[in-house]
Amino acid sequence: MPSFSPAFVDDLDRLFLWRRDVRHFEPRPLPEGLLDLLLRQACQAPSVGLSQPWRFVRVASPQRRAAIRAIFTGCNAAALAAQPEARAGLYARLKLAGLDDAPEQVAVFVDSQTRTGHGLGRATMPETLGYSAVLAVHTLWLAATARGLGLGWVSILDAPAVAAALDVPGHWRLTAYLCIGYPRAPSDVPELERAGWEHRLPPGDVLLER
């Protein structure tokens, strides 16, 4: 295993701190080839049984982007209607998607029928196939942040409707819909915390010892 310098460890700590869920993007495009590089790095993520079940769809068509935007609009209206009265106003003020500005949009699916990996490690916990795709998303997220890019995970979507809009195989399951681009206002504090929606829990609140 290589030896990493203290300076590298400090930079890694800063990378974790600055990895944010971005919702406000500059419209300027990414440099040629950068998205391909990021996706190659995402494919270096760990996966159960080396199954590599992630499947990426770069959404460039204006018509398909419009379809995704319409799905979001419907789901977001339903989510707003379901908010308690005390939080509905705050929810309405949140900008929950970068679908209008982000220069790149990537849908990440998990191939539930992949033969790669020969089923190793997932007979007792089949959900680890999906976890593997999430690890690819996180790897992509860190790689993007290290290059000054922001990534926004749009989760207020109807997954089957997204799959239909993107015309992917029926056994693919949506894991994430990602907006990627340069953030308008980078911050090391989560936007939802700045907006007063929630705060980050200290590690002691989520740690048990047995």
N, C-alpha and C positions, 0 to 999 in steps of 0.2 A: 504494500500500500504506500502511496506517495506521502511525503511529509509536507504538511501545509504550514506556512509561516504564520506567526501571530498577526501580521498585517492582513493576510488573507482571511483569517478567522474574524478579524474586526470588520472587514468588508462584508463577509457573509452575514454577520449579525445585522449590519445596516441593511442588507438586502432583505432579510426577513422583516425588518421594521418597516421598510418602505414598500413592501408588496401590498398594494391596495386594490380594492374593488372599485374601478374607475367608472364614472358615469358621464363625465363631461370630457369630450375629446376635441382636439383640433382636427379639422378636415384634411390636413395635408397628408399625402400618401406616404407609405413606408418606402424606404429605398428598395430598389429592385433586388429580389432574391432574399430579403430579410425574413419574410414570412416562411419561405421554404426552409431556411436555416432553423427557425424556431420550431417548426414542426418536426424536423429531424431530431432536434434535441428532445422534444417531447417524447419521441419514440425510444429514448434511452431510459424512460421510467421503468421501475420494477413492475413485474406482473406475475400473477399466480401461475406457477408452472411454465413460465416463459410463454404464456399464451398470447401476449401482445394483442388484446382484443379491441383496442381503440381503432376507430375509423373516423377520419377527418373529412369534412365537406366544406370547402371554401365557397361561400355564398357570394357570388359576384353579380349575378343577374338582377337587374333592377326589379323585374317582375317577382322573382322569388323573395327578394328583400321586402318588397311591399306586402307580400303574403305573410311573411313573418311578423311584420309590423302590425298588420291587421289582427293576427292572432294575439299578439301582446296587448293591443288596445282592448280587445274583448275580455281577456283574462284580467287585465288590470282594473277594468271597470267593475268586474265581479269581486275582485279582492277589496276594492275601495268600499263597495256596498256591504261587505262582511265585517268591516272594521267597527269596533265599538265607537260610539259617538265621541268619546273623549279623545280618541286618537285619529279619527277620520280626517280632521283638518291637517294634522301633521303628515299623515300618509299622502294626502293629496298634494302636499308641497314637495314631497320627495321626487327627485328625478331618478326613476328606477331603471332606465335603459339608455344606452348610448346608440340605439339603433339608427338615429337620424344623422349622426355626425361621424361615427367611427369609420375609418377608411377600409377596414377589414372586418369581415364577419366569418366566423368559423363555427360550424356545428360539430360536436363530438358525440359519436355514437359508440355503443359497445356491441360487438358482434356476438350475439348470444349462442350462435351455433359454430363458432370457430373450432376447427380441429387442431389448430396450432397449440402445442403444449400437451396434447393427448390426454386432457382432462386432469392432469396432475394437480393435486392440492385443492380441488374445488368440489370433490364428491360430497364432502360433509358440509362445506360452506360455499355453495354455488354463488352467493352474493359477492365473493371475492373477485369474480370476473368484472363486475361493475366497479368495485373498489380500484381495480387496476386501471380502468379508464380514468377515474378521478385522479389517480397519481400522475397520469400523463398530463391532465389539465394543470395540476399544480406545478409540474416540471416546466411546462410551457409558460406558466405565469411567472415563475422565477426568472426564466431565461429572458422573457420580455422586459421585466422590471430592470434586470441588469443592463439592458440596452436603452433605458430611458423611456420605455413604452409602458402604457397602461393597458390593463385588461379588465373588462367588465363581464360578469357572469349573469346573463339574463335568465332568470328562473321562473318568471311569471309568464309561462307559456303552456299550452296544451301539447304534451309530447307527441301523441299520435298525429295531431294536426300538423306539427312541424315536420314529422317524418313524411307525411303525405305531400306537403308542400315542396319538400326537397326530393321527392321521388326516390327514396332509398329502399333497399331490400326490406321485406316485411319483418325479418328477424333481427334487424338492427333496432336498438333501443336508445333513445336520446339520453345522453348523460349531461351535456352542457351546451348552451348556445353562447358564444363568446364574441364580444366586441373588442377589437384591438386597434390601438392607435396612440398618438401622443396626448397625454393628459393636459387639459387646460390649466389646472391648478394643482400640481403635485403636493401631497401632504403625507406626513408620517402618522396622521391620525385618521382612523376610518371615517368616511363621510357620514355614515349613519350615527356615529358618535358625535360628530360636529353638529349634526342636525338635531340632536337630542332624542333620537329614536331608541338607542340602547348604548350601553357602555361595555367595555371589555372586562371580563371577569379576571380576577387575579388567579394564578395557577393553583393556589391553595384551595380555591373553591371547587376545583374539578379533580382533585387528587385524593385518592383513598389509599390507605396502607393496610395490608392484611398480614 
